[in-house]
Amino acid sequence: MIKEQLETVESNICRACSKSKRNREEVTLIAVSKTKPVEDLKEAYACGIRYFGENKVQEIMDKYPQMPADVKWHMIGHLQRNKVKYIVDKTAMIHSVDSLRLAETIQTEASKHQVSVPILLEVNVAEEDSKFGLSVKDTLPLAEQISTFPNLQIKGLMTIAPFVENPEENRWVFRELKKLSVDISEKNIDNVDMCVLSMGMTGDYEVAIEEGSTMVRVGTGIFGSRNYQL
């Protein structure tokens, strides 16, 4: 099933790229493997997937030693400061930086481990009370503060759009994040690179790609629905 689902996702990504006159190489597919067993991840790996996204530190810790060394782990969920030390040297990117205190903790732990950590600033574009993330207006000031941290590299922005039945309803969210990334990029801040836009999930990744996404986070579309009781 995973192979077939991946083929469908790939086809959709190619169609969205073609529609928006973009190269397929501009979009990275992150397979969101939260709650899924390692067997499923290995099946996706066998199909060529190398980027996996997890919401919880514990799942990265559990799966990291069981998967091949060339897997790139992306921390896409809310990250508690007391858990940073466990994954700072295991993740290819942390998508969910939304406060100066969290950034300071990542900097401290990255320095201890002598690693440089690529991060994204999480922006709550739709200002949903149920979601983490910075407001649009607070994003640039935080980027300026974090830009001085020697072990952090700001690579772009991430957002989690609202759950909607019609993905077109989220087009404005993706456009807003793209606009914000352009505005920040034009400031030419040292150590701030807006090359990554992590936006779009199973329900709306095609629209997100059309609006400039460079990373789509697809879970259910690849692995099927989740059992959160596990």
N, C-alpha and C positions, 0 to 999 in steps of 0.2 A: 504493500500500500504506500509506503513512504516513497519508493522510487516513482510511482505514478503521480503522487501528489507533488513531488519535486518537479517533475516534468511539466505539470500544469502551471506551477508557480513560475518556472523558468519561461514558459511560453507567454504568460501574462506580463512578466517583466520586459521581455523583448518587445511585446506589442506596445506597452506604455512608452518604452524608449523610442520606438519607431514613430509613434504618434507625436512625441514631443521633440523629434529630431535630435535625439541624444544617442551616444554610443552605449552599447550594453556594458562596456567595461567601466562606465562611470558609476554603476550601481553595484554595491556589495550586498549580497543576501546573507543575513544573519538568521540562522535557524534557532528559534527560541525553544530551548529544550527543557524549560522548567517543569518539574514534576515528572519528567519522562525518564524511563530506565535507560541505563547505559547501552543496552542492546539496541534501542531505537537510535541512539546517537551514532553507534557504530554502523548501523544500516545507512544512515544519512552520510556518514563519512565515506562509506564504500561507494556512494553515488557522487562523490567529489566535494561534499561540503567540508569546509575547514573553519568556518566562523560559527561559533555557537554562543547564544545569549542566555544568561541565567539571571534570575531575579534575587536569588538568595545566596549569601556567602557560603552557607553550609553545603549547598548543592555543588558549587564550584569545587570546594574542598574534597567532596566525596568523588566527584567524577574526574577531576584533574589527573590523578595517578592512573586511572583506568583507561584513559584515552591516549592516542598517539601524541608525540611531543610537538608535532607541527600544527596542532589545533590552536586556534586563536580564541581565547575566552573573552567575552564582552559582558561586563557587569551592567545590566540594564535596569535593575530594580533599585529601590530606595536603599541607600547604604548608610548603616549606622556607624558612627565614628569608632565605637569600640570593636568593630569587626574589620576595620581597614587593614590592620596588620596581617591578617590571615591571607589576603588576596593581592596585596599591593605588588607582589613580584610574580603573580600568576596571570594577571589579566593583560590583554592587549590594549584594552581601552575601558575606561569607566564613563558611562554615558550619563550618570545621574548626579552630577555635582550641582548642588543648589544652595550652598551657603559658604561663607568665608570660613566658618569653623570646620566644616568638613574638608575643605581644601587645605586648611592648615594641618589637619590630621594626616591627610594623604601625603603632604609635603614632608612631615616629620617621619612617617614610616618609610617613605620612598628614600629619604636620605639615609636612614638606618640600613636599608637593604641595598643601597647604592644603585638604584634604578631610576629611570626617567619614565614617568607615567603619562601617557596621552589621556586627556579627559575631554568630555563635552559638558557644556553647561545646560542643565535641564530647564526648559522654559515652559511654564504653564500658560500657554498662549490663550486658551479659552477661559482661564481663571476659574477653573472648577474647584470647588471647596474640597472635593474628595481626592484631589491629586496633589502631589508634591511639585516643586518647581518654582522658578523665579517668575516674577512678573516681567513683562517685556521691558518696562522702564528701568528695572533694577539690574538687567543683564549686563549692559555695558559697564556700569560702575564696578560690578563684581569682576568682570573680565580684566579691567584695569588693575584691580587689586591683586588678583591671582597671577597676572603676567610677570610679576617680580619673583615668583617662586621658582627657584632653580631646577627643581626636580619634577615640575609639572609642565606639560605642554598642552595649551588649549588648542584643540583641533577643530572645534565647531560647536554646533548646538544640537540639542535633542528635544523633542516634544512628544507627548502622548496625547493624541487628539481624542475628543469625546467619542463614546460608543454611539454610533448612529446606524440606522437601517440603510440609508442612502449615502454612500461615500462622498457624493458631491457636496453634502452638507459640511464636510471637513476641508473643502478646497481652500476656503479663506484662512483656515488655521495654518495650512502649509505655506500659503502665500505670505502670510504674516511672518513666519519664521524665516523664510527665504529673504524677505525684505530686511529683517533684523540682522541677518548674517552679512548682507551686503553693507548695511550701515556701519556695522562694527569693523568689517574688513577695510572700509574706506578710512578708518581712523589710523591705520598702519601702526598698530601697537606692537612693540617687540614681544615675541613669544606668544602672540595670538594669531592663529591661523584659522580662517573660516572655511577650510576645504571640506569639512564633513557636515552634512545635514542628515541626522538620524531621525527620520520621520516616515510613518506609514507602517501599518500592521496588517494582519490577515484581511481585515475588512476593507481597507482603504489604500493599500500600498500602490496600486496602479495610479490613483489620483495623486498620491504623494510624489511618485516618480515624475509625473507630468509637471509637477510644480517645483522640481529641482532636488528631490531627495537623492542622497548618495549612499544611504544605508537604509534598508528596509528590514524590519524585525518581524519575521513570520514564524508563528508557532503552530497554531491550529491548522493552518493551511498546509503544513508539512506533516505534522505528527498526529493530527486528529484532535478531538476534544480532550479535555483534561479531567481527571478525577481529583478534585481538591481535598477529598477525604483521606487520601493516602498519606 
